[in-house]
Every structure is written in structure tokens, then in C-alpha cells.
Amino acid sequence: MVSELETTKTIKLPSLDISKPLHLSSLSSLSEACKEWGFFQITNHGISKELYNKIYSYSNDLFTLPMETKLKLGPSSFLKTYTPHFIASPFFESLRVSGPDFASSSQASIDVLLSSSTQMIEFSEILQEYGRKMTEISKGILKLILMSLGEDFSTKYYDSEFKNCHGYLRINNYSPPKNLEELKEAEGLGMHTDMSCITIVYQDEVGGLQVKSKDGKWMDILPCEGTLVVNIGDMFQAWSNDKFRSSEHRVVLKKEVNRFSLAFFWCFENDKTVHAPDEVVGKENLRMYKQFVCVDYLRFRENNEKGICSRQFNLHLMNFTTTRTRTWAVVSEKGKGDCAKEDHDSLISSAAYSIEETQPDVDIKHLQVAELPERDFTGTPYVPVYVMLPLDTINMECEIVDPDGLSNQLKILKSAKVDGIMVDCWWGIVESHIPQQYNWSGYKRLFNIVRDLDLKLQVVMSFHECGGNVGDDVHIPLPHWVTEIGNGNPDIYFTDKEGRRNHECLTWGIDKERVLRGRTAVEVYLDYMRSFRVEFDEFFEDGTISEIEIGLGPCGELRYASYPANHGWKYPGIGEFQCYDKYLMKSLRKAAEKRGHSFWGKGPENTGSYNSMPHETGFFRDGGEYNGYYGRFFLGWYSQILIDHGDRVLGLANLAFEGTPIATKTASHAAELTAGFYNQCNRDGYAPIASMLKKHGATLNFTCVELRTLDHHEDFPEALADPEGLVWQVLNSAWDVSIPVASENALPCFVKECYNKILENAKPSNNPDGRHLSAFTYLRLGQTLMETDNFLEFQRFVQRMHGKSISI
């Protein structure tokens, strides 16, 4: 749905008849339009309706081909001329044709898609004719724009500044969502500006093009037969020293029919130095930009996302003489050659970056990091890469929310050579209303889609609630019949010392207590897993399901619910112990009596609150009670409960899934002690867990492999966090007992530096035994990953994880 749904007005742009010489009044109108809107229209351009109809007919034949066929030109192909759905928008796809030889460029793509040589030749000839005409029109329009900018500017500057420009064409197809009538309108292509000098657009009668006014209102540009829309691009705005405006624009779908458009981008050459001439700047005006080379700006937008990198680029691009803030939206596809062969049309709205044109404090550390040579992973061991599906893939009625959209996204992932996908099978969905009545229907349909694409499945038995944690954008509660029991007996949940219940998962205190309609918690988990194994037997037999991950606690991780956001916890607070339900307190008292100190059968004191720092508490501070006799007893009992729970559930999982690899997940924690990891300087808290996993032949799935210690020290120096050291400890604890280790990212990851850190942990260069991760799961599939730059970077990461040389 459009994020800024509002009643839009229609803008009446000046329309120039380019078949005749322009009068001074027309030039004045053109200048005003370029300053105010950055948009105008042209008529009598010499391109017939018949030519557009032919392009539409052939293009429609291409866009209606199966997705598998079109992806032969997709982001992971050699040509990379096709942009599939979900890269820029779920409703947008396009084919790029590069100049100046539009025939050869189009024929290379068409040859991959169509078998008829007659079709290939005719369509290529038509596109060559269109590209030739648009090239001449672009040259003429640019001269008119220069004339409107200043007297004799066309004569003075066209040959010296613009004669080497080149163009390329995008053939665009917009498919509205099926529920458009309910939505009223949908964003076909998000807000962006173009990286070209100028862009010329043909839109069919469906319309939908909108421009954003200076006061932030969206204005419709209605289609008019025989008229083309022209807009100023970022490069001309920079060259004109902001005299002419590169405006934000978008496409909104309001009709339940496909929309067709042709966008022709007229661009500087790759090595062009963009620098406004003194006469264009004017004697009394400030120079808004330092000179920069076109390709540098393109590479910057290709390789970097925001923040650190934008400040680096500012050092040599921006003048810092003004306090304005302006947003550039730039996306370009990888490749060599002229600017015109790059993708300047800024397809992705969320790739817009704000660049403060004021002098920043330069972060030398990041400049140095960016210059470090990359390790070559060619020939290194093959590490499979899986992608986690969105949390809302299956709704509460156990139906796939958007099967067609998901299928298209999975096809794109397949084209990037990912090995498979991971998906949560939510207890709260499948066994929602009545005990032992399971609804697997949506998952059955999903698994068939995955199998048809020859992808593998990692399936998570998710016995926890979804919602309230980092990355959770949906709410999936525990089964309704369980919460009804909890209303009468809240001690089935983890509880802190203030008596607050955490409804995210069940306390391990009821693992062996028959409080769930005559069953213990572990019996409930076993029945669920057995039902899954029977229901999906065919997917086990044919190898589609490659691994089952067993959820053992909050977020599916083997840990206590010690730092819940819904109780006010914020990083880097130490969290709170979660042992105050009556069942765990009974266990603690029993352990204390067995030890001979019954007075130890209570929770520790002086432990602070969720957001305390260790030094603020009597228990956790240096020399505190944690290291005394009682403290060591309590922490030993607390961590043993965690290990016993994992031992029980994984033992039953092996019974249910005999012959299929199983895994469980743990994570880095702000406070290991409250999470159940008795990990002190004289005690390895992860070794007992690794030994327990070895007993069951389970893989350890560990998060946070992308995090850097230095970043954490800068952001939270008081936390003394060491994620790199923790990863090293966990990897070695597992490898020391020869169990496989898989991993996933803890936070969103889209940039090269993040992927490089994952790769270094996945394949340590100095491991004498050649150890490496058994698999990596990327969190998670979504619109941001599918953006052009992000997806290209992800593809490179997959190739390097597979030990292949980078080919894109």
C-alpha cells in the first residue's frame, strides 16, 4: 500500500512542441518548469503510435514468459538485463536495452528468451529505431534546456560538456496486486530521483506517474496521447549548481490492469568530471558541489549503503559551504563501460540516502578498514547458504499470505544459487485451538513450492511466541488452549523476582509436570514433532527437508527469557534471572536440600534490575556474590536446568526425526549469567552445552557471526561486549568435541563489510584442522534484500561461501 495515501492533485506541466523553434516565452516556461518541478512535456517528437504499439506487443510477449525463463537474464545471469519482481517493487519488472547499438543489446537478451529468429530480428530492429530516435530527441532537448538555463549556454557548453553522452532504455511492466480494489492504490515503484542528465518517459493510458512538489505533496502527471514526459536527473542538477531540480517521483498503481512504460536515460560518460562552469554558478552564488567523476559517484552508490561510507564520499564530493540537506536516490547495476550502460534510474526507493552537506568529523578507523584488501575465498570449502523466510509467510489460519509473490522471490533466490530456505513452523498456528489437532495445510503448500524449485528446507520447530523481539514484525502467540491454561496457572511461564510473567515460552519447570491437559511440556513437544514427521514423510524421503532445528526457548534459542523487551530491557542491561515460577523454585529448594543447605533454596539477592550494569549490583560486581559459595551453587543449578531441558527435548527430537540431522540455536547475550550460560573467566559455559549436543548428534546454530567487537566498544563502551571473542569461544567449544556448527546473522546485513566478517568466521584462515561452518542461514528474505545493490552484494557473498570465484 502507498505509504503516503492522500488525495493527489494533477499538475499541468508546460508542453513544448519540439518540431518548431522555441520562442522566448516557451524558453521562459521551460526554465520555470525545470526550476520548480524538474519536469515538462514534449509533443510532435516524431515517434508514432504504431511504433509504441509494436514495442508494447513484443514486450508483452517477453513479460508473460515464465519467471524461470526471464531469470536467465536476471541479476545472477551474465547479461543482467532483466530486473524481476521484488527487486525494486513486488509489482515492477523491466528489461534494459543499452545504446548506442540498441539492436545488438536487445538481440543478446531476446536470443536468450525467444526461439523465433524472425521475432528476434524484428524486435531488435524496432528497438534500434526507437533508440536512434530517442538519442536525437535527447540531444535536442538537452540543447533546449541549456538555452533556457542561460543565454548562449547551448552554444558554449553542449559540445564541451554533453557531446559524449550516451543513452539506454528501460522497458517497464507494472502488475497491480490482486487486492488492489481493497487497497485503493499501491506503490508500483517507490520514491526516487534519476541519476541521468535527463530522462524521457512514455507512459500508456493507465498512468500513475507522480512528482513530489517542493512542499512535499504528490502531484499526478496524467498521460496524454502523443506526449512524452521529460525530467531532470541528478547529474544535470549537479552540473547546473542546483539551478534546475532533480525531483523525487514515483509510480502509483490505481487501476486493475497492467501499466506499460518506456524510460530513456540520457547520461554522462563514465569518466566525465561533473563540475559546474563558473558562468553557470554565477559570480554572486555559492558553488554547491566540488567536482567529481561520474563513475566514482556510481561506484559509491553501488558499493556502499549509508552512514560511514557517505561521509567518506563527502570528503571529495561535497563542498561543505552550505547547510542544506538533500536526498540522492541512486541505484546502479554492476558492470563495466559507460555511464549510459549503468543503471542510473534509481529503481529502489529505499536506497535513498541523505547527505549532509556540512563538514563531518572524519572517522579514520573506517577509512582504514575500507581500504583493507579482501581475502580471496576461491577454492575454499563449500558452505551451504539458506535464507530465512519472513515471519508472516504463514498466517494464523495456516495459509500462505502471498503464494505468487513468495514463489517469485524464491525463484530469484534460486537464481542466486542459494541452497535452500529456512522456515518457522509455529506451534501457535498449527495446534492453535485444540490439543493434538494439527493444521499443516499452509506449510504443505509452501513445501511443495520449495520442492518444485529444487531448493532444500531447514524447518524450525518453533515452540515460542513471535513478537516483541528484535526483527519481529508480526505477533504469533502460543496456542490459545495453552494461554487459557496460563490464565488459571500463570506459573507455566518464566517468572522474574518481581513476579512478572513472560508469555514468550513455557518455563522448563513444567518439562515433567502434567499441567497441560494431562501432558507434560516435553510430551506436548514430542506429539507435535511426531505429527510433523508423519505429515511430511514424503519431504523427508526425497531429501527436500535437510535439517530440523528444535526450538528450546525464547526466540527458539537455548536460553532463559532473561532480557524481554516487553519488560523494559534495553541493551546492554544485565537482565534478570527467570526462575521464580513455583516449579523452578521447587527444583531449586530440592537442589539446596540435597546439597545440605536448605536456606540456599531461594533466588539470589542484590541482582539489580533488567537494565542494571554489573558494577551496580552486589551479586554481579567484581568480587560479588556470584563467585561465593551460594553464588556458585545457584549458577550451577540454573545452568544445569538449561542443559537438562535441552537434553530432554533433543532426545525426544531424535526419536521423532530419526535419520534426519537436528540442530538447536543459541546466541550472544548481553548478560550470559541471567540467560543461563555459566561462562566466567575460570569456567567455559559453552563446553557443557557442546557436550550435550554431541550426545544427540546435534548441530549448534550460533548467531552474531557478523558483529565486530570494535563497533560494540564504540557504541556501548560500558558493556565490555566482545562478540568476536564469544564467536571464537563457541566455535572452539563445539569443534573441540567434533560437532558441526552452523550460524546466522543477528542483525540485518546488506553491506560488504558485514559479509566479509561472516566469511572470516565461516572459514577461519588459520584453523589447523580446516574447520568451517556446516551451513549459514541469512536473516531474512524481504524487500530490502531484494533491492538491486543489496541483492548483488548478497549474490557475491553466496558465491564466496560456495568457494567460487566472483563472477558478478
Residue pairs with C-beta under 8 A, 6 or more apart in sequence:
1 183
1 185
1 186
1 187
2 185
2 186
2 187
2 252
3 187
4 218
5 184
5 185
6 217
6 218
8 210
8 217
8 218
8 219
8 220
8 252
9 217
9 219
9 220
10 219
10 220
10 221
10 222
11 37
11 39
11 211
11 213
11 219
11 220
11 221
13 33
13 37
13 39
13 40
13 41
13 221
13 229
14 26
14 29
14 30
14 32
14 33
14 40
14 41
15 40
15 41
15 42
15 43
15 224
15 227
16 22
16 26
16 29
16 30
16 40
16 41
16 42
16 43
16 144
17 42
17 43
17 44
18 42
18 43
18 44
18 45
18 137
18 140
18 141
18 144
19 44
19 45
19 46
20 44
22 30
22 144
22 147
27 144
27 147
27 148
28 148
30 40
30 144
30 145
30 148
31 148
31 149
33 39
33 40
34 40
34 145
34 148
34 149
34 232
34 244
34 245
35 243
35 244
35 245
36 214
36 245
37 211
37 213
37 245
37 247
38 211
38 231
38 232
38 237
38 244
38 245
38 246
38 247
39 211
39 221
39 229
39 230
39 231
39 232
39 247
39 249
40 229
40 230
41 224
41 227
41 228
41 229
41 230
42 137
42 141
42 200
42 227
42 228
42 230
43 226
43 227
43 228
44 226
45 133
45 137
45 228
46 133
46 137
47 130
47 133
47 134
47 137
47 202
47 228
49 225
49 226
51 126
51 129
51 130
52 202
52 262
54 126
55 126
55 127
55 130
55 171
55 262
56 204
56 260
58 119
58 122
58 123
58 126
59 95
59 171
59 173
59 260
60 173
60 260
61 114
61 119
62 70
62 95
62 110
62 113
62 114
62 171
63 70
63 93
63 173
65 113
67 84
67 407
67 408
67 411
68 411
69 113
70 82
70 84
70 93
70 113
71 77
71 82
71 84
71 411
71 412
71 414
71 415
72 82
72 112
72 113
73 79
73 80
73 81
73 82
73 95
73 109
73 112
73 113
74 80
74 82
74 83
74 84
74 412
74 415
75 83
75 84
75 87
75 333
75 412
75 415
75 416
75 788
75 791
75 792
75 795
75 808
76 415
76 416
76 417
76 795
76 808
77 112
77 415
79 108
79 109
79 112
80 333
80 334
80 335
80 808
81 95
81 96
81 97
81 105
81 108
81 109
82 93
82 94
82 95
82 96
82 109
83 92
83 93
83 94
83 95
83 96
83 347
83 788
84 93
84 408
84 411
84 412
85 91
85 92
85 93
85 175
85 405
85 408
85 409
86 405
86 408
86 409
86 412
86 783
86 786
87 347
87 348
87 412
87 786
87 787
87 788
87 791
88 94
88 189
88 190
88 347
88 348
88 349
88 787
88 788
89 187
89 188
89 189
89 190
90 177
90 405
90 783
91 174
91 175
91 176
91 177
91 186
91 187
91 188
91 253
92 172
92 173
92 174
92 188
92 189
92 251
92 347
93 172
93 173
93 175
94 170
94 171
94 172
94 173
94 347
95 109
95 170
95 171
96 168
96 169
96 170
96 171
96 343
97 105
97 106
97 109
97 127
97 131
97 168
97 169
97 170
97 171
98 105
98 168
98 169
98 337
98 340
98 341
99 105
99 131
99 135
99 166
99 167
99 168
99 169
99 340
100 131
100 135
100 166
100 167
101 128
102 124
102 127
102 128
102 130
102 131
102 132
102 169
103 124
103 125
103 127
103 128
104 124
106 123
106 124
106 127
106 128
107 120
107 121
107 124
110 119
110 120
110 123
110 124
111 120
114 120
114 123
127 169
130 169
130 262
131 167
131 169
131 264
134 167
134 169
134 200
134 264
135 167
135 266
137 200
137 228
138 165
138 167
138 198
138 200
138 264
138 266
139 165
141 198
141 200
141 230
142 158
142 162
142 165
142 197
142 198
142 266
143 154
143 158
144 154
145 198
145 232
145 236
145 244
146 153
146 154
146 157
146 158
146 162
147 153
147 154
149 240
149 243
149 244
149 280
150 279
150 280
153 279
153 280
156 279
157 277
157 280
161 239
161 277
162 197
162 268
164 268
164 269
164 272
165 197
165 266
165 267
165 268
165 269
165 340
166 266
166 267
166 269
166 338
166 339
166 340
166 341
167 264
167 265
167 266
167 267
167 340
168 264
168 265
168 267
168 340
168 341
169 262
169 263
169 264
169 265
170 262
170 263
170 264
170 265
170 345
171 262
172 259
172 260
172 261
172 262
172 263
173 258
173 259
173 260
174 188
174 189
174 206
174 208
174 251
174 253
174 258
174 259
174 260
174 261
175 258
176 186
176 188
176 253
176 255
176 256
176 257
176 258
176 259
177 183
177 186
177 253
178 404
180 186
180 253
180 254
180 255
180 256
181 256
184 254
185 252
185 253
185 254
186 252
186 253
187 250
187 251
187 252
187 253
187 349
188 208
188 250
188 251
188 252
188 253
188 259
189 250
189 251
189 347
189 349
190 250
190 348
190 349
190 350
191 212
191 248
191 249
191 250
191 329
191 349
191 352
192 248
192 249
192 250
192 329
192 331
192 345
192 346
192 347
192 348
192 349
192 351
192 352
193 233
193 234
193 246
193 247
193 248
193 249
193 327
193 328
193 329
193 330
193 346
193 352
194 231
194 233
194 234
194 246
194 265
194 344
194 345
194 346
195 233
195 234
195 235
195 265
195 267
195 297
195 298
195 301
195 330
195 332
195 342
195 344
195 345
195 346
196 233
196 234
196 235
196 236
196 265
196 266
196 267
196 344
196 345
197 232
197 233
197 235
197 236
197 239
197 266
197 267
197 268
198 230
198 231
198 232
198 233
198 236
198 266
199 230
199 231
199 233
199 263
199 264
199 265
199 266
199 345
200 228
200 229
200 230
200 263
200 264
200 266
201 209
201 228
201 229
201 230
201 231
201 261
201 262
201 263
201 264
202 228
202 229
202 261
202 262
202 263
203 209
203 223
203 229
203 259
203 260
203 261
204 223
204 259
204 260
204 261
205 223
205 225
206 223
206 255
206 257
206 258
206 259
206 260
207 220
207 221
207 222
207 223
207 254
207 255
207 259
208 251
208 252
208 253
208 254
208 255
208 259
209 220
209 221
209 223
209 229
209 249
209 250
209 251
209 261
210 218
210 219
210 220
210 221
210 249
210 250
210 251
210 252
211 218
211 219
211 221
211 231
211 247
211 248
211 249
212 218
212 219
212 247
212 248
212 249
212 250
213 219
218 250
218 252
221 229
231 246
231 247
231 249
232 244
232 245
232 246
232 247
233 246
233 265
233 267
233 344
234 246
234 328
234 330
235 267
235 268
235 274
235 294
235 344
236 244
236 246
237 244
237 245
237 246
238 274
238 276
238 288
238 289
238 292
239 274
239 275
239 276
239 280
240 276
240 280
241 276
241 280
241 281
241 282
241 285
241 287
241 288
241 289
242 288
243 280
248 327
248 329
250 349
251 259
251 261
253 259
263 345
265 340
265 344
265 345
266 340
267 294
267 338
267 339
267 340
267 342
267 344
268 274
268 294
268 339
269 294
269 338
269 339
269 340
270 294
270 295
270 298
270 337
270 338
270 339
270 342
271 293
271 294
271 295
272 293
272 294
272 339
273 291
273 292
273 293
273 294
274 289
274 291
274 292
274 293
274 294
274 297
275 289
275 291
275 292
276 287
276 288
276 289
281 287
286 319
286 321
286 322
287 319
287 321
288 319
288 321
288 322
288 324
288 357
289 317
289 318
289 319
290 316
290 317
290 318
290 319
292 316
292 317
294 339
295 339
296 313
296 316
296 317
297 313
297 317
297 330
298 330
298 332
298 339
298 342
298 344
300 309
300 313
301 328
301 330
301 331
301 332
301 351
301 353
301 789
302 332
302 333
302 334
302 789
302 792
303 309
303 752
303 789
304 310
304 312
304 313
304 751
305 353
305 750
305 751
305 789
305 790
306 353
308 363
308 366
308 370
309 370
310 353
310 355
311 360
311 362
311 363
312 366
312 367
312 370
313 355
314 320
314 355
314 356
314 357
314 360
315 362
318 355
318 357
319 357
320 357
320 358
320 359
321 357
322 357
322 358
323 357
323 358
324 357
325 354
325 355
325 356
325 357
326 354
326 355
326 357
327 352
327 353
327 354
327 355
328 352
328 353
328 355
329 346
329 348
329 349
329 351
329 352
329 353
330 344
330 346
330 351
330 353
331 343
331 345
331 346
331 347
331 348
331 351
331 787
331 788
331 789
332 342
332 343
332 344
332 788
332 789
333 342
333 343
333 788
333 792
334 792
334 808
335 341
335 342
343 788
347 788
348 787
348 788
348 789
350 783
350 784
350 787
351 787
351 788
351 789
365 710
369 753
370 753
374 756
375 756
375 759
375 760
375 765
377 759
377 763
377 800
377 801
377 803
378 803
378 804
378 805
379 803
380 763
380 772
380 800
380 803
381 763
381 770
381 772
381 803
382 801
382 802
382 803
383 762
383 763
383 772
383 773
383 774
383 775
383 776
383 801
383 802
383 803
384 419
384 420
384 456
384 774
384 775
384 776
384 801
385 418
385 419
385 775
385 776
385 777
385 778
385 797
385 798
385 801
385 802
386 418
386 419
386 420
386 421
386 422
386 456
386 458
386 775
386 776
386 777
386 778
387 413
387 418
387 420
387 421
387 422
387 777
387 778
387 780
387 781
387 785
388 421
388 422
388 423
388 744
388 777
388 778
388 779
388 780
388 781
389 406
389 421
389 422
389 423
389 424
389 780
389 781
390 780
390 781
390 782
391 424
391 466
391 471
391 472
391 473
391 474
391 476
391 780
392 401
392 473
392 474
393 400
393 401
393 406
393 423
393 446
394 400
394 401
394 426
394 429
394 442
394 443
394 446
395 401
395 429
395 442
396 428
396 429
396 432
396 476
397 442
398 429
398 430
398 439
398 440
398 441
398 442
398 443
399 441
399 442
400 406
400 442
400 445
400 446
400 449
403 445
403 449
406 446
406 449
407 449
407 453
409 781
409 786
410 421
410 449
410 450
410 453
410 455
411 453
412 786
412 791
413 421
413 455
413 781
414 453
414 454
414 455
416 791
416 794
416 795
416 798
417 795
417 798
417 799
417 802
418 455
418 798
419 455
419 456
419 775
420 450
420 455
420 456
420 457
420 458
420 546
421 450
421 455
421 456
421 457
421 458
421 781
422 457
422 458
422 459
422 460
422 549
422 777
423 443
423 446
423 457
423 458
423 459
423 460
424 460
424 462
424 466
424 556
425 443
425 459
425 460
425 461
425 462
425 532
426 462
426 466
426 476
427 461
427 462
427 463
427 464
427 478
427 479
427 528
428 465
428 466
428 476
428 477
428 478
428 479
429 439
429 442
429 476
430 438
430 439
430 440
430 443
430 528
431 437
431 438
431 439
431 479
431 481
431 528
432 439
432 479
432 480
432 481
433 479
433 480
433 481
434 481
435 481
435 516
435 517
435 519
435 524
436 527
436 531
438 528
438 531
438 532
438 535
440 531
440 532
440 535
440 536
443 536
444 535
444 536
447 457
447 536
447 539
447 544
447 545
450 456
450 457
450 544
451 457
451 539
451 542
451 544
456 543
456 544
456 545
456 546
457 539
457 544
457 545
457 546
458 545
458 546
458 547
458 548
458 549
458 663
458 775
458 777
459 532
459 545
459 547
459 548
459 549
460 548
460 549
460 550
460 551
460 556
461 525
461 528
461 529
461 532
461 548
461 549
461 550
461 551
461 653
462 551
462 556
463 505
463 506
463 525
463 528
463 551
463 552
463 556
464 478
464 504
464 505
464 551
464 553
464 554
464 555
464 556
465 475
465 476
465 477
465 478
465 503
465 504
465 505
466 472
466 474
466 475
466 476
467 474
467 475
467 476
467 477
468 475
468 504
468 564
468 565
468 566
469 554
469 555
469 565
470 565
470 746
470 747
471 748
471 779
471 780
477 483
477 503
478 486
478 503
478 505
478 506
481 517
482 492
482 506
482 516
483 503
485 492
485 515
485 516
485 517
486 492
486 493
486 501
486 503
489 515
490 501
490 581
491 507
491 509
491 581
491 582
491 583
492 506
492 507
492 510
492 515
492 516
492 581
493 501
493 502
493 503
493 505
493 506
493 507
493 581
494 501
494 502
494 504
494 505
494 507
494 554
494 560
494 561
494 578
494 581
495 501
495 502
495 507
495 578
495 579
495 580
495 581
496 502
496 567
496 576
496 577
496 578
496 580
497 576
497 577
497 580
497 603
497 607
499 580
500 567
502 554
502 561
502 564
502 566
502 567
502 578
504 554
504 555
504 561
504 564
505 553
505 554
505 561
506 521
507 578
507 581
507 583
507 584
508 521
508 553
508 584
508 641
508 642
508 644
508 645
509 581
509 582
509 583
509 584
509 586
509 587
510 516
510 520
510 521
510 583
511 520
511 521
511 522
511 644
511 645
511 648
511 649
512 520
512 522
513 520
513 521
513 583
514 520
516 523
516 524
519 527
522 648
522 649
522 652
525 649
525 652
526 652
526 655
526 656
529 548
529 550
529 652
529 653
529 656
529 657
530 656
532 656
533 540
533 656
533 657
536 545
539 545
540 657
540 659
540 660
545 660
546 661
547 660
547 661
547 662
547 663
547 699
547 775
548 653
548 657
548 660
548 661
548 662
548 663
549 556
549 662
549 663
549 664
549 665
549 701
550 649
550 650
550 653
550 662
550 663
550 664
550 698
551 557
551 664
551 665
552 558
552 645
552 646
552 649
552 650
552 664
552 665
553 559
553 560
553 561
553 645
554 560
554 561
554 564
555 665
555 667
556 665
557 665
557 666
557 667
557 703
558 642
558 645
558 646
558 664
558 665
558 666
558 676
558 689
559 642
559 666
559 667
559 669
559 675
559 676
559 677
560 577
560 578
560 579
560 638
560 642
560 674
560 675
560 676
561 578
562 575
562 576
562 577
562 578
562 669
562 671
562 674
562 675
562 676
563 569
563 573
563 575
563 610
563 669
563 670
563 671
563 674
563 675
564 610
567 576
567 610
568 610
568 611
569 575
569 610
569 611
570 610
570 611
571 670
571 716
571 719
572 613
572 670
572 716
572 718
572 719
572 721
573 609
573 610
573 611
573 612
573 613
573 670
573 671
574 607
574 608
574 610
574 611
574 612
574 613
574 614
574 617
574 620
574 670
574 671
574 673
574 674
575 610
575 669
575 670
575 671
575 674
575 675
576 607
576 608
576 609
576 610
576 674
577 603
577 604
577 607
577 638
577 674
578 674
579 585
579 588
579 603
579 638
579 641
580 603
584 641
585 601
585 602
585 603
587 637
587 641
588 601
588 602
588 603
588 634
588 637
589 598
589 601
589 602
590 601
591 601
591 633
591 637
592 598
592 599
592 600
592 601
592 633
593 601
595 633
597 630
597 633
600 630
600 633
600 634
603 634
604 619
604 625
604 626
604 630
604 631
604 634
605 618
605 619
605 625
606 617
606 618
606 619
606 624
606 625
607 617
607 619
607 620
607 674
608 616
608 617
608 619
608 620
612 620
613 718
614 620
614 621
614 624
615 621
615 622
617 624
618 624
618 625
619 625
619 626
619 631
620 626
620 673
624 631
625 631
626 632
626 635
626 673
626 680
627 680
635 673
635 678
636 678
638 673
638 676
638 678
639 676
639 677
639 678
639 685
639 688
641 676
642 676
642 677
642 689
643 688
643 689
643 692
646 664
646 689
646 692
646 693
647 692
647 695
647 696
650 662
650 664
650 692
650 693
650 696
650 698
651 696
653 662
653 696
654 662
654 696
654 697
661 697
661 699
662 696
662 697
662 698
662 699
663 698
663 699
663 700
663 701
663 742
664 693
664 698
664 699
664 700
664 701
665 701
665 702
665 703
665 744
666 686
666 689
666 700
666 701
666 702
666 703
666 730
667 702
667 703
667 704
667 746
668 703
668 704
668 707
668 721
668 723
668 726
668 727
668 746
669 675
669 677
670 719
670 721
672 678
672 679
672 685
673 679
677 685
677 686
677 689
678 685
679 685
679 686
679 729
684 729
684 733
686 729
686 730
686 733
686 734
687 733
687 736
687 737
689 700
689 733
690 700
690 733
690 734
690 736
690 737
690 739
691 737
693 699
693 700
693 734
693 739
694 737
694 738
694 739
697 739
698 739
699 739
699 740
699 741
699 742
699 774
699 775
700 730
700 734
700 739
700 740
700 741
700 742
701 741
701 742
701 743
701 744
701 777
702 727
702 730
702 731
702 734
702 741
702 742
702 743
703 743
703 744
703 745
703 746
704 723
704 726
704 727
704 745
704 746
705 727
705 743
705 744
705 745
705 757
705 758
705 761
705 762
705 776
706 745
706 746
706 747
706 749
706 754
706 755
706 757
706 758
707 723
707 724
707 727
707 746
707 747
707 757
708 723
708 724
708 757
709 721
709 722
709 723
709 724
709 725
712 719
712 721
712 722
712 723
713 721
727 761
730 741
731 741
731 761
731 764
731 771
734 740
734 741
735 741
735 769
735 771
740 774
741 773
741 774
742 773
742 774
742 775
742 776
742 777
743 758
743 761
743 762
743 773
743 775
743 776
743 777
744 776
744 777
744 778
744 779
745 754
745 758
745 778
745 779
746 779
748 779
748 784
749 755
749 758
749 778
750 784
750 785
750 790
750 793
750 794
751 793
752 793
752 796
755 793
755 794
755 796
755 797
755 800
758 776
758 797
759 797
759 800
759 801
761 773
762 772
762 773
762 776
762 801
763 772
763 773
764 771
764 772
776 801
778 785
778 794
784 790
785 791
785 794
792 808
795 808
796 806
796 808
799 805
799 806
799 807
799 808
800 806
